[in-house]
Amino acid sequence: MTAFHSPFPPRLGLVVLAHPLEVGWDQAEAVLASAGLDAGGLPVSLVRAPVVISDVASAARVAEALRRQDLHALCVIPATWSADDPLLDLLEALPLPAAVWGLPGVETGSLCGSHQINCVLKELGRPCHLVYGPLSDANAQAAVARYARAAALAKE
């Protein structure tokens, strides 16, 4: 008989994407450090990536760090517009459902990058969910937490 392992609270990996030449790059580390899921009433165990993903090498470093965490899903926050290949490399190493969280702001390209990533993931048949709002938005936090909960249930 196999032992049942409770998927609650769900374990969610938090990653931030940014391109060094884009507006908002200087805020990417702050986004990684400050993003949380305190609102929404659904407990989530949040595991932060050790660095912002800006290229294939940093994606490999994040994949290695998160691989040992037994995650149910990822929360991907583009702090700026970013190329697709670093995230796709990460998801190849960690084939997890992804909540893609776009942040408000015209200049940073976060929303544009979020839509682009979500479209690519959908075209590849990867489970994903698009969320929009500031980091402090209780509704956005709750949407990410609900997605993590659903991913945990599906995995178990």
Disulfide bonds with the S-S distance in Angstrom:
none
